[in-house]
């Protein structure tokens, strides 16, 4: 997935994405795009991995999945 396509999707959806067989969800608990806080949680029902990010760059650079930033794994994610 390209950064452009990912950003377009975030403009109007709270998407789920998969990486190496595990699924995650992105939600907007506060704000309006593009000035929005993003929440990310694993879709395993535990809610233990919920993390909050302040804006798109924070989400892309500091959402770490399997030791890599979301920005790094973006080309490999499934939506």
Buried (B, 14 or more C-beta within 10 A) or exposed (E): BEEEEBEEBBEEEEBEBEBEEEEBBBBBEEEEEEEBBBBBBBEEEEEEEEBEBBBBEEBBBEBEBEEEBBBBBBEEBEE
